[in-house]
Amino acid sequence: MTVSEAVETRRSVRAFTDRPVDRAVLTRVLAKAQAAPSGGNVQPWNAVILTGEPMQRLFARVAEQFPKGREAHRPEYHIYPPELEGAYEERRFGVGEALYAALGIPREDKARRLMWFANNFRAFGAPVLMLVHTPKYMGPPQWSDIGMWLQTIALLLREEGMDCCFQEAWAVYSPQIRECVDIPQDHIFFCGMAIGYRDPDAPVNNFAVPRALLDEVIRWEGWGD
């Protein structure tokens, strides 16, 4: 698989098969991903990788809190900026509507949407969940480094025939995660990453995710045009 093929075929997979992930393969991916760039070679990423009983214990703990709704949410950072607006908010809203349209769940059916949203906290059926954290004193440049590391992992997973879903949604249950997983108190919890093999027939894995046109995000200068 070329890098271009990995980029083109990567997507946030929200329905996985029960096919197990070989630890040796995942170790190979993570070892290669250590070559991801980071400013000053700081390498600010840290992670815990769950499967089996420890993962199910976390799912069960969060399931206890889920019926409480937003009252139970305790994220350690703003997942989206409160000021998000314009094209940025339109893109966020649009992909959510496209997802629920693929599932055949209309906007007015809040109960079914909520039930489906709960799948986030079962890692969409993936057999592996990676939980990412970093020291609290790390700033925006280091968070950017973590993003490059995560993208590198995602592309290497595609090379191995696997998929993932970046899950910042897990941040709302940071206290429950800390109850079940040993994350240092001087670290901030960032996100989860569901890892496994996609269900190729699931509608939620096949809807179109539009991207901004290049002219919307790129400005060229000094090119003689």
C-alpha positions as CSV (number, residue, x, y, z in Angstrom):
1,M,0.0,0.0,0.0
2,T,1.3,3.4,-0.9
3,V,1.1,6.4,1.4
4,S,-1.5,7.9,-0.9
5,E,-3.6,4.8,-0.7
6,A,-3.4,4.8,3.1
7,V,-4.5,8.4,3.2
8,E,-7.4,7.9,0.7
9,T,-8.7,4.8,2.5
10,R,-8.4,5.9,6.1
11,R,-11.6,7.1,7.7
12,S,-13.0,7.2,11.2
13,V,-14.4,3.6,11.4
14,R,-17.4,3.3,13.7
15,A,-18.2,-0.4,13.2
16,F,-15.6,-3.0,13.8
17,T,-15.7,-6.8,13.4
18,D,-14.8,-9.1,16.3
19,R,-11.6,-10.2,14.6
20,P,-8.8,-10.0,17.3
21,V,-5.8,-7.7,16.9
22,D,-2.4,-9.5,17.0
23,R,-0.2,-7.8,19.6
24,A,2.9,-8.4,17.5
25,V,1.3,-6.5,14.6
26,L,0.3,-3.6,16.8
27,T,3.7,-3.5,18.4
28,R,5.2,-3.3,14.9
29,V,2.9,-0.4,14.0
30,L,3.7,1.5,17.3
31,A,7.5,0.9,16.9
32,K,7.4,2.4,13.4
33,A,5.2,5.3,14.6
34,Q,8.0,6.3,17.0
35,A,9.6,7.9,13.9
36,A,6.8,10.5,13.9
37,P,8.1,14.1,14.0
38,S,8.0,16.2,17.2
39,G,9.5,19.6,17.9
40,G,12.9,19.2,19.6
41,N,12.4,15.5,19.5
42,V,10.3,15.8,22.7
43,Q,8.0,12.9,21.8
44,P,5.3,14.0,24.2
45,W,2.9,11.1,23.6
46,N,2.0,8.5,26.2
47,A,-0.6,5.8,26.0
48,V,-2.2,2.8,27.7
49,I,-3.5,0.1,25.4
50,L,-6.5,-1.9,26.6
51,T,-8.1,-5.1,25.5
52,G,-10.1,-7.9,27.1
53,E,-11.2,-7.6,30.7
54,P,-9.6,-4.2,31.5
55,M,-11.3,-2.7,28.5
56,Q,-14.7,-4.2,29.5
57,R,-14.3,-2.9,33.0
58,L,-13.9,0.6,31.7
59,F,-16.9,0.2,29.4
60,A,-19.0,-0.9,32.4
61,R,-17.9,2.0,34.6
62,V,-18.7,4.5,31.9
63,A,-22.1,2.8,31.2
64,E,-23.0,3.5,34.8
65,Q,-22.5,7.2,34.2
66,F,-24.0,7.5,30.7
67,P,-27.7,7.8,31.9
68,K,-26.7,10.9,33.8
69,G,-26.1,12.8,30.6
70,R,-24.0,15.9,30.6
71,E,-24.1,16.1,34.4
72,A,-21.5,13.3,34.4
73,H,-19.2,15.0,31.9
74,R,-15.8,16.2,33.3
75,P,-13.5,16.8,30.3
76,E,-10.1,18.2,31.2
77,Y,-10.1,20.5,28.1
78,H,-12.5,21.9,25.6
79,I,-13.0,19.2,22.9
80,Y,-14.4,22.0,20.6
81,P,-13.8,25.7,21.1
82,P,-16.9,27.4,22.6
83,E,-16.4,30.0,19.9
84,L,-16.6,27.5,17.0
85,E,-18.6,29.1,14.2
86,G,-18.8,29.7,10.5
87,A,-17.4,27.1,8.1
88,Y,-15.8,25.2,11.0
89,E,-19.1,24.7,12.8
90,E,-20.9,23.9,9.6
91,R,-18.4,21.1,8.8
92,R,-18.8,19.7,12.3
93,F,-22.6,19.8,12.1
94,G,-22.6,18.4,8.5
95,V,-20.6,15.3,9.2
96,G,-22.8,14.5,12.2
97,E,-25.9,14.8,10.1
98,A,-24.4,12.7,7.4
99,L,-23.5,10.0,9.9
100,Y,-27.1,9.8,11.3
101,A,-28.5,9.9,7.8
102,A,-26.4,6.8,6.9
103,L,-27.9,5.1,10.0
104,G,-31.4,6.1,9.0
105,I,-31.9,8.0,12.3
106,P,-33.8,11.3,11.8
107,R,-32.9,14.5,13.7
108,E,-36.1,14.4,15.7
109,D,-35.4,10.9,17.0
110,K,-33.3,12.0,19.9
111,A,-33.6,8.7,21.8
112,R,-32.2,6.6,19.0
113,R,-29.4,9.1,18.3
114,L,-28.4,8.9,22.0
115,M,-28.5,5.1,22.0
116,W,-26.2,5.1,19.0
117,F,-23.9,7.7,20.5
118,A,-23.4,5.4,23.4
119,N,-21.4,3.1,21.0
120,N,-18.6,5.6,21.4
121,F,-18.0,4.3,24.9
122,R,-17.8,0.7,23.7
123,A,-15.1,1.7,21.1
124,F,-17.6,0.9,18.4
125,G,-17.0,-2.8,18.9
126,A,-13.2,-2.6,18.4
127,P,-11.1,-5.2,20.3
128,V,-8.5,-2.6,21.3
129,L,-8.8,0.9,22.8
130,M,-5.7,3.1,23.2
131,L,-5.9,5.9,25.7
132,V,-3.6,8.9,25.1
133,H,-2.2,11.3,27.7
134,T,0.6,13.8,28.1
135,P,2.0,16.0,30.9
136,K,-0.2,18.9,31.8
137,Y,2.5,21.5,31.1
138,M,2.7,20.5,27.5
139,G,1.5,23.3,25.2
140,P,-0.2,23.6,21.7
141,P,3.0,22.6,19.8
142,Q,3.3,19.4,21.8
143,W,-0.4,18.6,21.3
144,S,0.3,19.1,17.6
145,D,3.1,16.6,17.8
146,I,0.7,14.1,19.4
147,G,-1.6,14.6,16.5
148,M,1.2,13.8,14.0
149,W,2.0,10.6,16.0
150,L,-1.7,9.5,16.0
151,Q,-2.0,10.2,12.2
152,T,1.2,8.2,11.7
153,I,-0.3,5.3,13.6
154,A,-3.5,5.5,11.6
155,L,-1.7,5.3,8.3
156,L,0.5,2.4,9.5
157,L,-2.7,0.6,10.6
158,R,-4.1,0.9,7.1
159,E,-0.8,-0.6,5.7
160,E,-1.5,-3.6,8.0
161,G,-5.2,-3.8,6.8
162,M,-6.5,-2.4,10.0
163,D,-8.5,0.7,10.9
164,C,-9.1,3.1,13.8
165,C,-11.3,5.9,15.1
166,F,-9.9,8.9,16.9
167,Q,-12.2,9.4,19.9
168,E,-11.9,12.7,21.8
169,A,-15.4,11.8,23.1
170,W,-13.7,9.7,25.8
171,A,-12.4,13.0,27.4
172,V,-15.8,13.7,28.9
173,Y,-15.3,10.7,31.2
174,S,-11.8,11.4,32.4
175,P,-12.5,10.7,36.1
176,Q,-13.9,7.3,35.3
177,I,-11.0,6.5,33.0
178,R,-8.6,7.4,35.8
179,E,-10.5,5.1,38.2
180,C,-9.9,2.2,35.8
181,V,-6.5,3.0,34.2
182,D,-3.3,4.3,35.8
183,I,-2.8,7.7,34.3
184,P,-0.4,10.0,36.2
185,Q,-2.1,12.8,38.1
186,D,0.2,15.3,36.5
187,H,-0.9,14.2,33.0
188,I,-3.9,15.4,31.1
189,F,-6.1,12.8,29.4
190,F,-6.4,13.6,25.7
191,C,-8.3,11.0,23.7
192,G,-9.1,7.4,22.9
193,M,-8.4,5.5,19.7
194,A,-10.4,2.5,18.8
195,I,-8.3,-0.1,16.8
196,G,-9.4,-3.1,14.9
197,Y,-10.8,-4.3,11.6
198,R,-13.6,-2.4,9.9
199,D,-17.0,-3.9,9.0
200,P,-16.9,-3.1,5.3
201,D,-20.7,-3.5,5.0
202,A,-21.7,-1.2,7.8
203,P,-23.5,2.0,6.5
204,V,-21.7,4.1,9.1
205,N,-18.4,3.1,7.5
206,N,-19.5,4.1,4.0
207,F,-21.1,7.5,4.0
208,A,-19.3,10.4,2.2
209,V,-17.3,12.8,4.4
210,P,-16.9,16.0,2.4
211,R,-13.6,18.0,2.6
212,A,-13.1,21.7,2.1
213,L,-12.0,22.7,-1.4
214,L,-8.3,23.6,-1.5
215,D,-9.0,27.2,-2.3
216,E,-10.9,27.5,1.0
217,V,-7.9,26.7,3.1
218,I,-4.8,27.5,1.0
219,R,-3.5,30.8,-0.3
220,W,-0.7,30.9,-2.9
221,E,1.8,33.7,-3.0
222,G,4.8,34.3,-5.3
223,W,3.7,31.8,-7.9
224,G,3.3,34.2,-10.8
225,D,-0.5,33.8,-11.2
